[in-house]
Amino acid sequence: MNDDRKDLNKLIKNRDIYKALLICAFILWPCILIAAIYFYSKKGSIALFIPVFTLIAVFVPVYIQFRSLNAEVKSKEQGKL
């Protein structure tokens, strides 16, 4: 019983870490996009568009992992009841 609780706590901690990463990414992404549009309009440089699209590609696996952890936590919490 104690091991199950430790496993659940570890899963919740990992889920919270992934959630924080996703929140940070979704806060940073519009800022980088606005900066990219600004620099493109003023300087004609599309260099900042690379991080905008890279951030999306990098955080898709993080989102998938978050969803699977969230589902696992929910199933374990329902199994306890």
BAKOL-526285 format. One record per residue (C-alpha): residue number from 1; residue in three letters; chain; x negated, y negated, z negated. Coordinates in steps of 0.001 Angstrom, whole numbers, plus 524288, in hexadecimal, padded with zeros to 5 digits. Each point is the difference from the previous one (the first is absolute). Layout:
BEGIN
  nr rest kette    xx    yy    zz
 NUM  ALA     A     X     Y     Z
...
END
This chain:
BEGIN
  nr rest kette    xx    yy    zz
   1  MET     A 80000 80000 80000
   2  ASN     A 7F504 7F6A3 7FC8B
   3  ASP     A 7F8D3 8030C 80CB4
   4  ASP     A 80C53 7FD0B 807BA
   5  ARG     A 800FB 7F2D3 7F950
   6  LYS     A 7F1A9 7FD0E 802F3
   7  ASP     A 801E7 803BE 80E3D
   8  LEU     A 80BF7 7F760 800E1
   9  ASN     A 7F8C3 7F4A2 7F9C5
  10  LYS     A 7F4C6 801C7 80999
  11  LEU     A 80969 8002E 80B7C
  12  ILE     A 806B9 7F3C4 7FB05
  13  LYS     A 7F2E5 7F931 7FE6C
  14  ASN     A 7FBFC 803A5 80DE1
  15  ARG     A 80D35 7FB9C 80529
  16  ASP     A 7FE7D 7F2EB 7F923
  17  ILE     A 7F27B 7FE1C 805ED
  18  TYR     A 8052C 80291 80DAC
  19  LYS     A 80B6E 7F6FE 7FD63
  20  ALA     A 7F6CE 7F50F 7FBD8
  21  LEU     A 7F7D1 801FA 80C3D
  22  LEU     A 80C02 7FF20 80892
  23  ILE     A 804E0 7F3C4 7F938
  24  CYS     A 7F2BE 7F980 801DD
  25  ALA     A 7FFBB 803E3 80E3C
  26  PHE     A 80D84 7FA95 8028D
  27  ILE     A 7FC38 7F33D 7F95C
  28  LEU     A 7F333 7FEC1 80769
  29  TRP     A 80528 8041B 80D46
  30  PRO     A 8088D 7F3F4 802AA
  31  CYS     A 7F515 7F70E 7FB3B
  32  ILE     A 7F643 8062E 8094E
  33  LEU     A 80A0A 7FF9A 80B01
  34  ILE     A 80289 7F17D 7FDCE
  35  ALA     A 7F15F 7FD59 7FFA5
  36  ALA     A 7FE32 807B6 80C92
  37  ILE     A 80ABE 7F85E 806D1
  38  TYR     A 7FA5D 7F327 7FB13
  39  PHE     A 7F232 80312 80481
  40  TYR     A 8050E 804EA 80CFF
  41  SER     A 8077E 7F369 8024F
  42  LYS     A 7F4CC 7F71D 7FBAA
  43  LYS     A 7F3E4 80744 8048C
  44  GLY     A 80504 809F3 809B5
  45  SER     A 7F9B0 80B09 7F83C
  46  ILE     A 80727 80CD9 7FEAF
  47  ALA     A 7F600 805A2 7F68C
  48  LEU     A 80929 7FF2D 7F455
  49  PHE     A 80A4B 8083C 806BC
  50  ILE     A 7F729 80BD6 7FE31
  51  PRO     A 801B9 80057 7F113
  52  VAL     A 80E9F 7FDD9 8017A
  53  PHE     A 801C1 80C5D 807F4
  54  THR     A 7F597 80779 7F88C
  55  LEU     A 80702 7FD7F 7F32A
  56  ILE     A 80C4A 8062D 80579
  57  ALA     A 7F89A 80BF5 804C8
  58  VAL     A 7F8C2 8019E 7F327
  59  PHE     A 80BDE 7FEE8 7F735
  60  VAL     A 808E6 80971 80743
  61  PRO     A 7F945 80BCC 7F98F
  62  VAL     A 8008C 7F900 7F2DC
  63  TYR     A 80EA6 7FE2C 801C2
  64  ILE     A 801BE 80E43 803BB
  65  GLN     A 7F85C 8044E 7F3FD
  66  PHE     A 807FD 7F6D0 7F771
  67  ARG     A 80CBB 805B4 80517
  68  SER     A 7FB92 80DEA 7FD7F
  69  LEU     A 7FB58 7FCA8 7F23C
  70  ASN     A 80CBF 7F907 7FD41
  71  ALA     A 807DC 80BBF 80484
  72  GLU     A 7F7AE 80925 7F7C4
  73  VAL     A 80194 7F785 7F3DE
  74  LYS     A 80EB4 7FF73 801F5
  75  SER     A 800F0 80EB8 801B8
  76  LYS     A 7F7E4 80286 7F3C7
  77  GLU     A 807FB 7F63D 7F81D
  78  GLN     A 80CAB 80666 8046B
  79  GLY     A 7FA64 80D64 7FD14
  80  LYS     A 7FD70 7FBD1 7F1FE
  81  LEU     A 80E0E 7FC28 7FDA3
END
